[in-house]
Amino acid sequence: MKNFFLISIGLIAITTTSHGQAVRDRNVIPLAVNLNQVLRMSITDGGNIEFTFNSIEDYRSGLSGDAGTSGSSNPATSDPMYVSNFIIASSTRWELSYGSEQATFIGTDNPANILTLDNVGFTLVSNGVHTFGTELTSAPTIDGTEVSALEQFPVVLITDNGNPLSSAGDVLDNDFTIIWRAGTAEVGAAPATMNPVVLLEQNPSPIPDRYVTSVLFELAAL
Amino acid sequence: MSNRLFLLLFLCYGNLRAQDNVARLTTIIGSHIEFNFNSIDNYTNGIRIDEGTTLGITMSAIAPFVLTGWHIDVQAFSGATSIDGDGGAILPLNTIQIEASDANGNLSGATFNGLQDLGIAPGVTLMSTIDPTHLPADPNTHQINLSYECGIANGSLLGAVSSYYTVNIEVILIPDF
């Protein structure tokens, strides 16, 4: 009988110690992160470029927004007449394609008159935080080091280096300048080079006309 | 003999159901939180939702137990290890930070630990108190606010895949003895 009471008291003590419950409470709060795509390109100036050839020197040396490099007769090396600036804001990696809407320039006076696209070329400069060779890549201009001829749309002009965080950014990160030239016959290492023959020496000579094409830009998220 | 055995089992059963305290969290405001990233500024600087949730606290001891205080932890619910979007897109849990604060000035003396990364269990402690004036706690008097941040402390969300990401967070009220 004595043993029974001792065992009973022991069991009661154990169960009291083991099974006393500290009560907690829990609440669940659903939490959502809605990442809406931000993808915007703005051409801030130079949305319309026109080269006017008025002299033999123009035909011999071409016209350029970067006369110092191209040897153009254009008197201003940073003439804003031949410069286009654009900015890009993107919340994700992006890729910019560009190119002429048509396969050649078309004469406005006579549509039968054509001028090949490679008479026009350009270089590309990054003015923003993102630079070529690090966050960005430009294959047509070999990261902005070469003059590329104008090509027909679509050609990937700028993309990133595959780093998911590289090209995404605001307009301070992605700020670019295209420096156009026409008839300068600049042939470098770019995949698409300008016509090596200046307008004055081409055979047949281009027929005088106002040649036009639209250059399209398409910004896409990656 | 059988009566004694019955008495013993009854006592054991009673002790199995013993409870030391009462605890309850009451969501007063903000049972659902959403961060909307609509601009590059949102992506660059992140988003903070100040005092998005208000919780009322119920906490009291049941004699003979004596509470010394209580604290609130937070963690991802049900073992979630990421914030999941569509098509397999994920964000790490530490994209989000949570901070507790005194909602109505009745928790002075409590310790608030500032912004804490959301993480897996066991969670992190948002606040704790051993102040005797906070015991017992009732939801009309003792309330805390939760503020949330996303895309700030551990890098911006620039470059993250656009999607609608969701995660459930678990707020736990824990007594201290």
Interface residues (C-beta under 8 A of the other chain):
Chain A: F4 S8 L11 I12 T15 T16 H19 G20 Q21 A22 V23 R24 D25 R26 N27 V28 I29 P30 L31 A32 V33 N34 L35 N36 Q37 V38 A89 S90 S91 T92 R93 P164 L165 S166 S167 A168 G169 D170 V171 A221
Chain B: R4 L8 L11 C12 N15 L16 R17 A18 Q19 D20 N21 V22 A23 R24 L25 T27 G30 S31 H32 I33 E34 F35 N36 F37 N38 S39 I40 D41 Y43 T44 T53 L55 T58 F65 F77 I83 G85 L91 T95 I96 L146 Y148 C150 L157 L158 G159 A160 V161 S162 S163 Y164 Y165 T166 V167 N168 I169 E170 V171 I172 L173 I174 P175 F177
